[in-house]
Amino acid sequence: MATHRVDGFDAPAEGDLTTVEVDGAEVGVTVVDGQVYAFDDECTHAACSLADGELEGGAVVCPCHFAKFDLKTGAVLDGPAMRPLGIWQARLVDGALELER
Ligand code: FES
């Protein structure tokens, strides 16, 4: 399991979406009910940026064809995506974002 630390991270406001770069790949980050969530910022359907999408409760909805993914598990809640989304374990520690998976 690899841990990545993003120092000086400005957590998004509740319900906002942002991205950070980890090893050259974009990771989407959001906060829902005070909990930070992180996920691969590439829809498993046709690679659109999920950070350009919207939140719906504990799910992120792709802006391109509206696939919906559970932020905790990455499970597909609505198609057309078939494959689950890659999820990171995320926490805020002393002004830094720590990501692990
Ligand atoms: S690219 Fe996300 S639903 Fe098609």
Backbone and ligand atoms as CSV (ligand in chain L), in Angstrom:
chain,resi,resn,atom,element,x,y,z
A,1,MET,N,N,0.850,-1.191,0.000
A,1,MET,CA,C,0.000,0.000,0.000
A,1,MET,C,C,0.890,1.247,0.000
A,2,ALA,N,N,0.646,2.154,-0.917
A,2,ALA,CA,C,1.463,3.361,-1.015
A,2,ALA,C,C,0.712,4.545,-0.415
A,3,THR,N,N,1.456,5.381,0.317
A,3,THR,CA,C,0.860,6.589,0.878
A,3,THR,C,C,1.422,7.799,0.141
A,4,HIS,N,N,0.542,8.702,-0.232
A,4,HIS,CA,C,0.942,9.947,-0.880
A,4,HIS,C,C,0.475,11.091,0.002
A,5,ARG,N,N,1.337,12.096,0.137
A,5,ARG,CA,C,1.003,13.233,0.984
A,5,ARG,C,C,1.024,14.501,0.131
A,6,VAL,N,N,-0.071,15.268,0.198
A,6,VAL,CA,C,-0.162,16.543,-0.511
A,6,VAL,C,C,-0.137,17.630,0.554
A,7,ASP,N,N,1.017,18.287,0.711
A,7,ASP,CA,C,1.156,19.323,1.738
A,7,ASP,C,C,0.428,20.596,1.321
A,8,GLY,N,N,0.012,21.374,2.314
A,8,GLY,CA,C,-0.644,22.660,2.049
A,8,GLY,C,C,-1.940,22.498,1.283
A,9,PHE,N,N,-2.646,21.411,1.554
A,9,PHE,CA,C,-3.884,21.133,0.814
A,9,PHE,C,C,-5.032,21.970,1.356
A,10,ASP,N,N,-5.694,22.689,0.467
A,10,ASP,CA,C,-6.894,23.441,0.826
A,10,ASP,C,C,-8.093,22.553,0.575
A,11,ALA,N,N,-8.675,22.022,1.628
A,11,ALA,CA,C,-9.812,21.126,1.446
A,11,ALA,C,C,-10.954,21.880,0.774
A,12,PRO,N,N,-11.635,21.225,-0.145
A,12,PRO,CA,C,-12.778,21.895,-0.793
A,12,PRO,C,C,-13.907,22.097,0.206
A,13,ALA,N,N,-14.740,23.073,-0.080
A,13,ALA,CA,C,-15.926,23.275,0.750
A,13,ALA,C,C,-16.814,22.045,0.629
A,14,GLU,N,N,-17.599,21.834,1.646
A,14,GLU,CA,C,-18.539,20.718,1.642
A,14,GLU,C,C,-19.313,20.687,0.316
A,15,GLY,N,N,-19.242,19.545,-0.360
A,15,GLY,CA,C,-19.997,19.382,-1.607
A,15,GLY,C,C,-19.297,19.869,-2.851
A,16,ASP,N,N,-18.108,20.498,-2.720
A,16,ASP,CA,C,-17.351,20.913,-3.899
A,16,ASP,C,C,-16.418,19.787,-4.325
A,17,LEU,N,N,-15.977,19.841,-5.567
A,17,LEU,CA,C,-15.058,18.841,-6.120
A,17,LEU,C,C,-13.784,19.534,-6.564
A,18,THR,N,N,-12.655,18.921,-6.292
A,18,THR,CA,C,-11.383,19.447,-6.752
A,18,THR,C,C,-10.493,18.270,-7.143
A,19,THR,N,N,-9.295,18.562,-7.620
A,19,THR,CA,C,-8.373,17.479,-7.965
A,19,THR,C,C,-6.995,17.780,-7.404
A,20,VAL,N,N,-6.234,16.711,-7.180
A,20,VAL,CA,C,-4.813,16.813,-6.884
A,20,VAL,C,C,-4.109,15.841,-7.823
A,21,GLU,N,N,-2.801,16.090,-8.042
A,21,GLU,CA,C,-2.054,15.199,-8.925
A,21,GLU,C,C,-1.234,14.237,-8.085
A,22,VAL,N,N,-1.339,12.963,-8.397
A,22,VAL,CA,C,-0.575,11.930,-7.705
A,22,VAL,C,C,0.115,11.077,-8.758
A,23,ASP,N,N,1.434,11.091,-8.758
A,23,ASP,CA,C,2.207,10.303,-9.721
A,23,ASP,C,C,1.728,10.535,-11.151
A,24,GLY,N,N,1.434,11.801,-11.483
A,24,GLY,CA,C,1.059,12.147,-12.851
A,24,GLY,C,C,-0.394,11.896,-13.196
A,25,ALA,N,N,-1.166,11.390,-12.234
A,25,ALA,CA,C,-2.583,11.145,-12.498
A,25,ALA,C,C,-3.427,12.064,-11.617
A,26,GLU,N,N,-4.551,12.476,-12.136
A,26,GLU,CA,C,-5.453,13.328,-11.365
A,26,GLU,C,C,-6.315,12.475,-10.428
A,27,VAL,N,N,-6.435,12.957,-9.200
A,27,VAL,CA,C,-7.288,12.305,-8.204
A,27,VAL,C,C,-8.343,13.326,-7.789
A,28,GLY,N,N,-9.595,12.932,-7.865
A,28,GLY,CA,C,-10.684,13.805,-7.447
A,28,GLY,C,C,-10.825,13.768,-5.927
A,29,VAL,N,N,-11.150,14.917,-5.349
A,29,VAL,CA,C,-11.301,15.010,-3.893
A,29,VAL,C,C,-12.565,15.807,-3.580
A,30,THR,N,N,-13.300,15.337,-2.595
A,30,THR,CA,C,-14.479,16.074,-2.160
A,30,THR,C,C,-14.698,15.830,-0.667
A,31,VAL,N,N,-15.587,16.611,-0.094
A,31,VAL,CA,C,-15.941,16.457,1.316
A,31,VAL,C,C,-17.461,16.332,1.392
A,32,VAL,N,N,-17.914,15.254,2.029
A,32,VAL,CA,C,-19.349,15.031,2.209
A,32,VAL,C,C,-19.582,14.709,3.678
A,33,ASP,N,N,-20.446,15.472,4.313
A,33,ASP,CA,C,-20.745,15.296,5.744
A,33,ASP,C,C,-19.465,15.290,6.581
A,34,GLY,N,N,-18.533,16.181,6.239
A,34,GLY,CA,C,-17.304,16.329,7.010
A,34,GLY,C,C,-16.258,15.270,6.740
A,35,GLN,N,N,-16.564,14.336,5.864
A,35,GLN,CA,C,-15.633,13.250,5.544
A,35,GLN,C,C,-15.010,13.515,4.171
A,36,VAL,N,N,-13.664,13.387,4.076
A,36,VAL,CA,C,-13.009,13.602,2.797
A,36,VAL,C,C,-12.976,12.288,2.008
A,37,TYR,N,N,-13.271,12.395,0.713
A,37,TYR,CA,C,-13.264,11.239,-0.185
A,37,TYR,C,C,-12.353,11.535,-1.371
A,38,ALA,N,N,-11.680,10.517,-1.855
A,38,ALA,CA,C,-10.801,10.679,-3.015
A,38,ALA,C,C,-10.992,9.503,-3.965
A,39,PHE,N,N,-10.895,9.803,-5.253
A,39,PHE,CA,C,-11.197,8.797,-6.282
A,39,PHE,C,C,-10.446,9.145,-7.559
A,40,ASP,N,N,-10.185,8.142,-8.366
A,40,ASP,CA,C,-9.560,8.387,-9.663
A,40,ASP,C,C,-10.450,9.344,-10.455
A,41,ASP,N,N,-9.808,10.413,-10.971
A,41,ASP,CA,C,-10.608,11.429,-11.676
A,41,ASP,C,C,-10.765,11.061,-13.150
A,42,GLU,N,N,-11.143,9.814,-13.391
A,42,GLU,CA,C,-11.325,9.371,-14.767
A,42,GLU,C,C,-12.470,8.364,-14.768
A,43,CYS,N,N,-13.556,8.749,-15.365
A,43,CYS,CA,C,-14.720,7.866,-15.422
A,43,CYS,C,C,-14.346,6.569,-16.126
A,44,THR,N,N,-14.816,5.442,-15.601
A,44,THR,CA,C,-14.463,4.149,-16.196
A,44,THR,C,C,-15.246,3.873,-17.476
A,45,HIS,N,N,-16.160,4.767,-17.841
A,45,HIS,CA,C,-16.899,4.580,-19.094
A,45,HIS,C,C,-16.096,5.109,-20.276
A,46,ALA,N,N,-15.805,6.402,-20.296
A,46,ALA,CA,C,-15.080,6.983,-21.428
A,46,ALA,C,C,-14.130,8.088,-20.973
A,47,ALA,N,N,-13.647,7.952,-19.730
A,47,ALA,CA,C,-12.523,8.750,-19.232
A,47,ALA,C,C,-12.802,10.234,-19.009
A,48,CYS,N,N,-14.046,10.643,-18.908
A,48,CYS,CA,C,-14.307,12.044,-18.568
A,48,CYS,C,C,-13.860,12.332,-17.134
A,49,SER,N,N,-13.588,13.608,-16.868
A,49,SER,CA,C,-13.197,14.023,-15.521
A,49,SER,C,C,-14.423,14.048,-14.612
A,50,LEU,N,N,-14.369,13.258,-13.552
A,50,LEU,CA,C,-15.497,13.232,-12.621
A,50,LEU,C,C,-15.537,14.479,-11.758
A,51,ALA,N,N,-14.386,15.150,-11.598
A,51,ALA,CA,C,-14.361,16.391,-10.822
A,51,ALA,C,C,-15.141,17.498,-11.526
A,52,ASP,N,N,-15.436,17.299,-12.820
A,52,ASP,CA,C,-16.288,18.245,-13.551
A,52,ASP,C,C,-17.762,17.879,-13.415
A,53,GLY,N,N,-18.024,16.797,-12.699
A,53,GLY,CA,C,-19.398,16.338,-12.529
A,53,GLY,C,C,-20.038,16.932,-11.293
A,54,GLU,N,N,-20.986,16.202,-10.748
A,54,GLU,CA,C,-21.725,16.697,-9.589
A,54,GLU,C,C,-21.832,15.611,-8.530
A,55,LEU,N,N,-22.043,16.060,-7.305
A,55,LEU,CA,C,-22.279,15.114,-6.217
A,55,LEU,C,C,-23.777,14.889,-6.077
A,56,GLU,N,N,-24.092,13.649,-5.710
A,56,GLU,CA,C,-25.485,13.328,-5.424
A,56,GLU,C,C,-25.458,12.469,-4.168
A,57,GLY,N,N,-25.637,13.098,-3.022
A,57,GLY,CA,C,-25.485,12.383,-1.763
A,57,GLY,C,C,-24.055,11.883,-1.638
A,58,GLY,N,N,-23.901,10.589,-1.425
A,58,GLY,CA,C,-22.567,10.004,-1.305
A,58,GLY,C,C,-22.049,9.449,-2.601
A,59,ALA,N,N,-22.467,10.039,-3.713
A,59,ALA,CA,C,-22.050,9.544,-5.026
A,59,ALA,C,C,-21.598,10.708,-5.894
A,60,VAL,N,N,-20.730,10.374,-6.884
A,60,VAL,CA,C,-20.321,11.370,-7.870
A,60,VAL,C,C,-20.932,10.958,-9.207
A,61,VAL,N,N,-21.447,11.960,-9.921
A,61,VAL,CA,C,-22.126,11.713,-11.197
A,61,VAL,C,C,-21.279,12.297,-12.320
A,62,CYS,N,N,-20.964,11.459,-13.295
A,62,CYS,CA,C,-20.130,11.875,-14.430
A,62,CYS,C,C,-20.867,12.914,-15.279
A,63,PRO,N,N,-20.153,13.960,-15.717
A,63,PRO,CA,C,-20.818,14.998,-16.511
A,63,PRO,C,C,-21.101,14.566,-17.949
A,64,CYS,N,N,-20.459,13.504,-18.416
A,64,CYS,CA,C,-20.583,13.148,-19.843
A,64,CYS,C,C,-21.838,12.326,-20.148
A,65,HIS,N,N,-21.978,11.195,-19.467
A,65,HIS,CA,C,-23.135,10.333,-19.762
A,65,HIS,C,C,-23.839,9.900,-18.474
A,66,PHE,N,N,-23.492,10.570,-17.387
A,66,PHE,CA,C,-24.229,10.470,-16.116
A,66,PHE,C,C,-24.108,9.144,-15.372
A,67,ALA,N,N,-23.014,8.426,-15.594
A,67,ALA,CA,C,-22.754,7.271,-14.731
A,67,ALA,C,C,-22.597,7.792,-13.302
A,68,LYS,N,N,-22.990,6.950,-12.350
A,68,LYS,CA,C,-22.936,7.357,-10.935
A,68,LYS,C,C,-22.119,6.334,-10.152
A,69,PHE,N,N,-21.181,6.831,-9.333
A,69,PHE,CA,C,-20.291,5.955,-8.569
A,69,PHE,C,C,-20.396,6.272,-7.077
A,70,ASP,N,N,-20.414,5.221,-6.265
A,70,ASP,CA,C,-20.408,5.370,-4.817
A,70,ASP,C,C,-19.032,5.866,-4.372
A,71,LEU,N,N,-18.979,6.943,-3.602
A,71,LEU,CA,C,-17.689,7.515,-3.194
A,71,LEU,C,C,-16.945,6.640,-2.193
A,72,LYS,N,N,-17.659,5.795,-1.444
A,72,LYS,CA,C,-16.990,4.945,-0.451
A,72,LYS,C,C,-16.398,3.700,-1.087
A,73,THR,N,N,-17.131,3.113,-2.021
A,73,THR,CA,C,-16.721,1.806,-2.558
A,73,THR,C,C,-16.286,1.860,-4.011
A,74,GLY,N,N,-16.666,2.903,-4.731
A,74,GLY,CA,C,-16.392,2.978,-6.161
A,74,GLY,C,C,-17.401,2.212,-6.998
A,75,ALA,N,N,-18.364,1.564,-6.358
A,75,ALA,CA,C,-19.352,0.764,-7.091
A,75,ALA,C,C,-20.144,1.633,-8.059
A,76,VAL,N,N,-20.481,1.039,-9.197
A,76,VAL,CA,C,-21.338,1.715,-10.174
A,76,VAL,C,C,-22.773,1.662,-9.666
A,77,LEU,N,N,-23.367,2.831,-9.455
A,77,LEU,CA,C,-24.748,2.898,-8.990
A,77,LEU,C,C,-25.699,3.130,-10.146
A,78,ASP,N,N,-25.153,3.648,-11.262
A,78,ASP,CA,C,-25.952,3.877,-12.455
A,78,ASP,C,C,-25.017,3.875,-13.655
A,79,GLY,N,N,-25.459,3.259,-14.758
A,79,GLY,CA,C,-24.648,3.166,-15.971
A,79,GLY,C,C,-24.597,4.494,-16.693
A,80,PRO,N,N,-23.914,4.525,-17.843
A,80,PRO,CA,C,-23.467,3.391,-18.655
A,80,PRO,C,C,-22.138,2.754,-18.220
A,81,ALA,N,N,-21.442,3.285,-17.234
A,81,ALA,CA,C,-20.185,2.655,-16.810
A,81,ALA,C,C,-20.476,1.237,-16.309
A,82,MET,N,N,-19.529,0.338,-16.530
A,82,MET,CA,C,-19.676,-1.055,-16.083
A,82,MET,C,C,-18.664,-1.377,-14.983
A,83,ARG,N,N,-17.496,-0.728,-15.055
A,83,ARG,CA,C,-16.417,-1.040,-14.107
A,83,ARG,C,C,-16.422,-0.055,-12.948
A,84,PRO,N,N,-16.118,-0.546,-11.733
A,84,PRO,CA,C,-16.093,0.348,-10.571
A,84,PRO,C,C,-14.974,1.379,-10.666
A,85,LEU,N,N,-15.124,2.415,-9.916
A,85,LEU,CA,C,-14.165,3.509,-9.867
A,85,LEU,C,C,-13.085,3.206,-8.831
A,86,GLY,N,N,-11.846,3.587,-9.132
A,86,GLY,CA,C,-10.764,3.427,-8.167
A,86,GLY,C,C,-10.901,4.433,-7.036
A,87,ILE,N,N,-10.903,3.924,-5.811
A,87,ILE,CA,C,-11.109,4.761,-4.623
A,87,ILE,C,C,-9.818,4.802,-3.802
A,88,TRP,N,N,-9.526,5.959,-3.215
A,88,TRP,CA,C,-8.378,6.135,-2.316
A,88,TRP,C,C,-8.888,6.308,-0.890
A,89,GLN,N,N,-8.131,5.803,0.064
A,89,GLN,CA,C,-8.398,6.141,1.460
A,89,GLN,C,C,-7.814,7.533,1.665
A,90,ALA,N,N,-8.601,8.456,2.164
A,90,ALA,CA,C,-8.160,9.852,2.269
A,90,ALA,C,C,-8.376,10.376,3.672
A,91,ARG,N,N,-7.422,11.191,4.140
A,91,ARG,CA,C,-7.610,11.867,5.424
A,91,ARG,C,C,-6.823,13.175,5.412
A,92,LEU,N,N,-7.310,14.105,6.213
A,92,LEU,CA,C,-6.634,15.392,6.367
A,92,LEU,C,C,-5.822,15.335,7.646
A,93,VAL,N,N,-4.510,15.627,7.539
A,93,VAL,CA,C,-3.607,15.560,8.686
A,93,VAL,C,C,-2.724,16.804,8.683
A,94,ASP,N,N,-2.920,17.678,9.668
A,94,ASP,CA,C,-2.055,18.864,9.815
A,94,ASP,C,C,-1.926,19.654,8.520
A,95,GLY,N,N,-3.036,19.946,7.876
A,95,GLY,CA,C,-3.020,20.766,6.668
A,95,GLY,C,C,-2.572,20.024,5.433
A,96,ALA,N,N,-2.380,18.729,5.535
A,96,ALA,CA,C,-1.993,17.934,4.372
A,96,ALA,C,C,-3.102,16.921,4.074
A,97,LEU,N,N,-3.151,16.516,2.823
A,97,LEU,CA,C,-4.058,15.444,2.412
A,97,LEU,C,C,-3.223,14.178,2.272
A,98,GLU,N,N,-3.617,13.136,2.970
A,98,GLU,CA,C,-2.929,11.846,2.829
A,98,GLU,C,C,-3.836,10.894,2.077
A,99,LEU,N,N,-3.259,10.285,1.060
A,99,LEU,CA,C,-3.995,9.344,0.208
A,99,LEU,C,C,-3.293,8.003,0.247
A,100,GLU,N,N,-4.083,6.959,0.286
A,100,GLU,CA,C,-3.510,5.621,0.406
A,100,GLU,C,C,-4.370,4.629,-0.356
A,101,ARG,N,N,-3.698,3.657,-0.998
A,101,ARG,CA,C,-4.420,2.477,-1.497
A,101,ARG,C,C,-3.430,1.423,-1.937
L,1,FES,S1,S,-17.569,9.095,-19.605
L,1,FES,FE1,FE,-18.573,8.974,-17.688
L,1,FES,S2,S,-20.496,8.164,-18.155
L,1,FES,FE2,FE,-19.516,8.238,-20.061
